[in-house]
Structures are given as C-alpha cells and as structure tokens.
C-alpha cells in the first residue's frame, strides 16, 4: 500500500501523482475519489467563494482524480473507479445548496462516465457511492485527502477497505436509495449505484 497526502484541487499535482503511482506499482486497478468538505448556510447569505471552495474539492477533486487515473485504470485490463457522492447527492436540504450541488454533480458525472465505459467496452467498472453519513470536515479544513492506492484487483477488495465510511446498514440504505430513485431520478440511476454501495 502507498499512502500520501494530496490536494485534489491542484490539477497538475494530481496528474503528476497518477504517473508517480504507476511508476511505483506498475499499474493501477482501482481509484477511490472521496475528498469532501461542506459549507452550511443559505444561498442568500453565502458568498461565491463559499460555493467555489466546495465545488473545487467535492466535484472538481473527483473529476481531477478520475481524469488523471482513467488511462491507467483502462490499461490495467480490470479496473474500477469509485466516486463518493452522498445521500445529499440524491436528496436536497436547506442550508446545503453548495454541498448538494457538488454531490449531485458527482452523481451525474459518474453515471455518464459509466455509460461511456460500457459503450467503449473498456474493462472498467464505475460506481457512485451515496453514504448516508460521511461527515465531511468543516469548510475551513484544507482540502487534503489521504490517498490509498491498493495493489490489488477489484475482485479482491474487502469490506475493511470501506470501513472508514460511516453509513446506515446496506439493506436499509438500499431501501432509501430505491425510494429516492423513484422520486428524483429517471429510474435506471440506482440500478448501479446501490449495488456499489452494498457490495
């Protein structure tokens, strides 16, 4: 295992890091994009910088990590990209307009990417995870996420690798997500998000 701190908002640093990881391990099978911060406050009272900060970390951090590692994950021949959204990527809440926007964006981006991988017949699975409680740090926390690159194939992932995610039990979450899907999406959305959460 290789463990480092990486500012996911720094695009060039993320691109360089992906190359460094491949140079170290030889290949990359999995990437988990899970950096996240939150800002609590009404849209009326918030400032542009509050929104931009959350979007930079929560959405662009996912895009940066995916873009940097995608060629390597495809080249592995057996890849998996996991992007962490939130229950707030399914349901909106007052006072969370910035966080909701970022997490809905992660969901839409991930679902689109999944379809692109299927159409291109790339050997890459794409999963969007919607934990009910991920407890992001405050908006004042530096956007550094501990990045763990596992030298293994997706088939050997274990529940322990997902232990840091605080969440409701998978069965209950699946029920919540299915209900949210019927209310807020076009129907097929959760067919791939829920299994990725519970598997």
Residue pairs with C-beta under 8 A, 6 or more apart in sequence:
1 148
1 149
1 150
1 151
2 21
2 24
2 25
2 148
2 149
3 146
3 147
3 148
4 17
4 146
4 147
5 144
5 145
5 146
5 147
6 13
6 14
6 17
6 144
6 145
6 147
7 13
7 142
7 143
7 144
8 14
8 33
8 35
8 57
8 60
8 61
8 62
8 64
8 65
8 143
8 145
9 56
9 57
9 60
9 61
9 64
9 143
11 60
11 64
14 64
14 65
14 68
15 64
15 67
15 68
17 68
17 147
18 28
18 68
18 69
18 72
21 28
21 69
21 72
21 149
22 28
22 72
25 149
25 151
27 72
27 75
27 76
28 69
28 72
28 73
28 76
28 79
28 149
29 73
29 76
29 78
29 79
29 80
29 150
29 151
29 152
29 153
29 154
30 73
30 79
30 80
30 81
30 82
30 149
30 150
30 152
30 153
30 154
30 157
31 65
31 66
31 69
31 73
31 80
31 81
31 82
31 149
32 82
32 84
32 148
33 61
33 62
33 65
33 66
33 81
33 82
33 83
33 84
34 82
34 84
34 134
34 145
35 57
35 58
35 61
35 62
35 143
35 144
35 145
36 57
36 58
36 61
36 84
36 86
36 134
36 136
36 137
37 53
37 54
37 57
37 58
37 136
37 137
37 138
37 139
37 141
37 143
38 54
38 96
38 98
38 99
38 136
38 137
38 138
38 139
39 46
39 50
39 51
39 53
39 54
39 98
39 99
39 139
40 95
40 96
40 99
41 50
41 95
42 94
42 95
42 97
43 97
43 98
46 97
46 98
50 98
50 139
51 97
51 98
51 101
53 139
54 98
54 99
54 101
54 102
54 139
55 98
55 101
55 102
55 105
56 143
57 102
57 143
58 99
58 102
58 103
58 106
58 136
59 101
59 102
59 105
59 106
59 109
61 143
61 145
62 83
62 84
62 106
62 109
62 110
63 109
66 81
66 83
66 109
66 113
69 81
70 81
70 124
73 79
73 80
73 81
73 124
74 122
74 123
74 124
76 123
77 123
78 123
78 153
78 154
78 155
79 122
79 123
79 124
79 125
79 154
80 124
80 125
80 126
80 127
80 154
80 157
81 110
81 113
81 124
81 125
81 126
81 127
82 127
82 129
82 196
83 106
83 109
83 110
83 126
83 127
83 128
83 129
84 106
84 129
84 131
84 134
84 165
85 103
85 104
85 106
85 107
85 110
85 128
85 129
85 130
86 99
86 103
86 130
86 131
86 134
87 130
87 131
87 132
87 133
87 176
87 180
88 96
88 99
88 100
88 103
89 100
89 103
89 104
89 106
89 107
89 128
89 130
90 107
90 130
90 177
90 180
90 181
90 184
90 185
91 180
91 184
92 100
93 100
99 136
106 128
107 128
107 130
107 189
107 193
110 126
110 127
110 128
111 128
111 189
111 192
111 193
113 126
114 125
114 126
114 127
114 128
114 192
117 124
117 125
117 126
125 154
126 192
127 192
127 193
127 195
127 196
127 197
128 192
128 193
128 196
129 165
129 193
129 196
129 197
130 173
130 177
130 193
130 197
131 165
131 166
131 167
131 173
131 197
132 167
132 168
132 173
132 176
133 166
133 167
133 168
134 165
134 166
134 167
135 166
150 157
150 161
167 173
167 197
168 176
170 197
170 198
171 198
173 194
173 197
173 198
174 194
174 197
174 198
177 190
177 193
177 194
177 197
178 190
178 194
180 190
181 187
181 189
181 190
